[in-house]
Amino acid sequence: AILIRFQENKLMTVQETIDQIIDQIMEVELPEESYLEVN
């Protein structure tokens, strides 16, 4: 859903899109156990 939303804005550069996706990921606070399980 996040990727689709960013792709809808065609004026946004690839770097800006990546930066915003990273910002969104960083805003999500996961417990360490969940983080380790994902990796």
Contacts in CASP RR format, 6 or more apart in sequence:
PFRMAT RR
TARGET T0000
AUTHOR 0000-0000-0000
METHOD contacts of the structure
MODEL  1
AILIRFQENKLMTVQETIDQIIDQIMEVELPEESYLEVN
2 21 0 8 1.000
2 24 0 8 1.000
3 21 0 8 1.000
6 12 0 8 1.000
6 17 0 8 1.000
6 20 0 8 1.000
6 21 0 8 1.000
7 17 0 8 1.000
12 20 0 8 1.000
30 38 0 8 1.000
END
